[in-house]
Amino acid sequence: VTDPAGWTVSSVVFYAFQTNSGTAASPFTHLNLRIWSGRPGDATSTIVFGDTTTNRLGPTTWTGAYRAADTEPGNTTRPIFANEAVVVPALHLATGTYWLDWQASSLTWQALGIPVTVEGQPGAPNANARRFEAAVGQWSTLREGGTFAPQELAFIVRGTVGSGGGSTCYANCDASTII
């Protein structure tokens, strides 16, 4: 996430699924969040917010969508939930590039994140998501299992844009002249 104008973050919505969880109630019970200045795993990167233990799970709702393979578009065994990590108090971030590091879990299993999907491509252009491999204690590029294409994970950052946490962003909120 690159921020050209500074912003104040109030929450981040992450998307995840739990196989065979149903849609009547969210299976998610825990969501933690860290925000890094710099790419996780790089020697010069630092954590500017959060930890891996504090449960920041706020609203969690079924999106009305399912994670399905292109060969089984009608598969309804993997409902996707929007899980909101609440940032209290809201966090002001100066202009810069930040990375989000999150983990979600449910009553029975670790959650599975939702990659950005581009029809006809194995991964989004310029995808650069990372994952922490606990077994070897290292960060690595998140890759699709079949083609090994780099992946991007879907999320929404909520808050206000501007050095003082000004108004909510709108078209050209950075005062650019490009539409």
C-alpha positions, 0 to 999 in steps of 0.5 A: 500500500503506497500512501501519497498524502498521509492518512489515518487508518481506522480499520482494514477489511481482509477476505478469507474463507473457511471450507464447509463453514456455511454462511449463516454465521461467521466461523472467524474468531480471531484477526490480528494485524501488523503494519510495516514500514517496508517489506516484511522480512527485509532487514530495514523494515520496521513494524509501526503498528500492531502485533500477532496476538491482539484480537482486532476482529470487528464485524465479520460478514459473509460477502455473498460470494464463494471461492471456486475454481474456474473448473467448478464455478458453482462450488459453494463449499468455500464461502468468503467472509469480510473480516474487519480489523479495527484499529483503535485508536485510529493510526496516522501514517505519514506519506510512504509505502506500507505493508499489511501482515495479518492472520485470521483463524476460526473455531476449527482451522487457520483461515485461507486468504483470498487472492486477487483474481484476474480472468485468464491470468494465474495472478494479478499483474505486479503481484507481490504478496508475501507469507511467513513460513514458520517452519523455516522462519522466513518470509517468501513470495506468496505463489499460486500452487499450480503455476507458481505465479506470484499472488496479491491478496484482497483487502480494503483500508478504511480511514481518512486521507490527508496529513491531519486525517482530513476528509474521506478520499474521493476522485483525485483526492491527492489533488492530481489533475489526472483522471 
